[in-house]
Every structure is written in structure tokens, then in C-alpha cells.
């Protein structure tokens, strides 16, 4: 009668290592997809920054348009007397003799 040896159940170390590495890589790539340099959080930050910059651009465009209008109104080809009078009063402090100044 031959003796049998009971070897029991031993998990294969190769399979366990494979699943451990695969799980670790999955966690790493999930973390990188959410919080990495090109992740979802960074994308949200970039979109918020782009929105702020678009608002700032609109503000600057309106200021440029206003300044272009004032420049055109004071040019040699088109002189707005009311604007010239306003500028002379504010810059030079001129007033007419029939006016009362309240400060």
C-alpha cells in the first residue's frame, strides 16, 4: 500500500501576485484619472479659470470700447464740445462765471 501525502490547499503565489499587481495598477490609474495633472479635478479647475478669464475679457473689451469712443470724440476729425468742456473742467478745474461749485 502506497502512502499518500496530504499536501493540503496552497494558493498559487503567481495568481495572487498577478491580482495584487492588477489591483494596485487599477487604483493608481483611477487616482491619476481623478486627481492627476490631466484628471477630472484639474479639468474642473481649468474650466473655472477659463470662465473667470472670459468674464475679465468682456470687462476689458467694454473698457476698450469706451476708451475708443472717448478718443474718437476728442479727435481732430470729430470734436465733441460737451466732452471737451467736461475734460477741461475736470482736468484744469475750469468753471464758468455764472456757475456755483459745490464740493
C-alpha positions as CSV (number, residue, x, y, z in Angstrom):
1,X,0.0,0.0,0.0
2,X,1.4,3.3,-1.0
3,X,1.3,6.2,1.3
4,X,-0.3,9.3,0.2
5,X,0.8,12.6,1.4
6,X,-1.7,15.2,2.2
7,X,-0.5,18.4,0.6
8,X,-3.5,20.5,1.6
9,X,-4.6,23.6,-0.3
10,X,-1.9,26.2,-1.1
11,X,-2.9,29.2,-3.1
12,X,-0.8,29.8,-6.1
13,X,1.5,32.7,-5.4
14,X,1.7,33.6,-9.0
15,X,-2.0,34.2,-9.3
16,X,-2.1,36.2,-6.1
17,X,0.8,38.3,-7.2
18,X,-1.0,38.9,-10.6
19,X,-4.2,40.1,-8.9
20,X,-2.3,42.2,-6.4
21,X,-0.4,44.0,-9.2
22,X,-3.6,44.4,-11.3
23,X,-5.5,45.8,-8.3
24,X,-2.6,48.2,-7.5
25,X,-2.4,49.4,-11.1
26,X,-6.1,49.9,-11.2
27,X,-6.0,52.0,-8.0
28,X,-3.1,54.1,-9.4
29,X,-4.8,54.8,-12.7
30,X,-8.1,55.6,-11.0
31,X,-6.3,58.1,-8.7
32,X,-4.4,59.6,-11.7
33,X,-7.7,59.9,-13.7
34,X,-9.3,61.8,-10.8
35,X,-6.5,63.9,-9.3
36,X,-3.6,63.8,-11.7
37,X,-2.3,66.6,-13.9
38,X,-4.9,65.8,-16.5
39,X,-7.6,64.4,-14.2
40,X,-11.1,65.4,-13.6
41,X,-10.4,67.9,-10.7
42,X,-7.8,69.7,-12.8
43,X,-10.2,69.9,-15.7
44,X,-12.8,71.5,-13.4
45,X,-10.2,74.0,-12.2
46,X,-9.3,74.9,-15.8
47,X,-12.9,75.3,-16.8
48,X,-13.5,77.6,-13.8
49,X,-10.4,79.6,-14.6
50,X,-11.4,79.9,-18.3
51,X,-14.8,81.2,-17.2
52,X,-13.2,83.8,-15.0
53,X,-10.9,84.9,-17.8
54,X,-13.8,85.2,-20.2
55,X,-15.6,87.5,-17.8
56,X,-12.4,89.6,-17.4
57,X,-12.1,89.7,-21.2
58,X,-15.6,91.0,-21.5
59,X,-14.9,93.7,-18.9
60,X,-11.7,94.7,-20.7
61,X,-13.5,94.8,-24.1
62,X,-16.1,97.1,-22.8
63,X,-13.4,99.4,-21.3
64,X,-11.5,99.4,-24.6
65,X,-14.7,100.3,-26.5
66,X,-15.4,103.1,-24.1
67,X,-11.9,104.5,-24.4
68,X,-12.0,104.2,-28.2
69,X,-15.3,106.1,-28.2
70,X,-13.8,108.9,-26.0
71,X,-10.7,109.0,-28.2
72,X,-12.8,109.3,-31.3
73,X,-14.9,112.1,-29.8
74,X,-11.8,114.1,-28.9
75,X,-10.0,113.5,-32.3
76,X,-9.3,116.2,-34.9
77,X,-11.9,114.9,-37.3
78,X,-14.7,114.8,-34.7
79,X,-14.8,117.2,-31.8
80,X,-17.5,116.7,-29.1
81,X,-17.7,120.1,-27.4
82,X,-19.6,118.7,-24.4
83,X,-16.8,116.1,-23.8
84,X,-14.1,118.8,-24.3
85,X,-15.9,121.0,-21.8
86,X,-16.2,118.1,-19.3
87,X,-12.5,117.3,-19.6
88,X,-11.4,120.9,-19.3
89,X,-13.4,121.2,-16.1
90,X,-12.2,118.0,-14.5
91,X,-8.5,118.3,-15.5
92,X,-8.0,122.1,-15.4
93,X,-10.6,122.9,-12.8
94,X,-12.3,125.5,-15.1
95,X,-15.7,126.9,-14.2
96,X,-17.9,129.5,-15.8
97,X,-18.6,132.8,-14.1
98,X,-22.3,132.0,-13.8
99,X,-21.8,128.6,-12.0
100,X,-21.8,127.7,-8.4
101,X,-19.5,124.9,-7.4
102,X,-20.5,122.6,-4.5
103,X,-17.8,120.2,-3.2
